[in-house]
Amino acid sequence: MQPERHIARLAERDLPPRATLRAAPAAPAVSREPERPCHDARLLTEGGNEAEIRLDGVRYVLRITRQGKLILTK
């Protein structure tokens, strides 16, 4: 028997049955990130363009730009 044939026959013998080669059904996606509070910037600014936010006694200003982007400054 030629070496290539012998290797091919061994490989065929070691393969699992075809039924087990099918992909398992995908598990449902599980979000690992904890839920976090969500705040609307327009509500925080009460319809204006700026809101003051305090953290540990430090004052920050949240500003909505004309382009609708947010800037947080100290």
Secondary structure as GFF3:
##gff-version 3
##sequence-region A 1 74
A	DSSP	alpha_helix	3	14	.	.	.	ID=ss1
A	DSSP	three_ten_helix	18	21	.	.	.	ID=ss2
A	DSSP	alpha_helix	41	44	.	.	.	ID=ss3
A	DSSP	beta_strand	50	55	.	.	.	ID=ss4
A	DSSP	beta_strand	58	64	.	.	.	ID=ss5
A	DSSP	beta_strand	70	73	.	.	.	ID=ss6
###
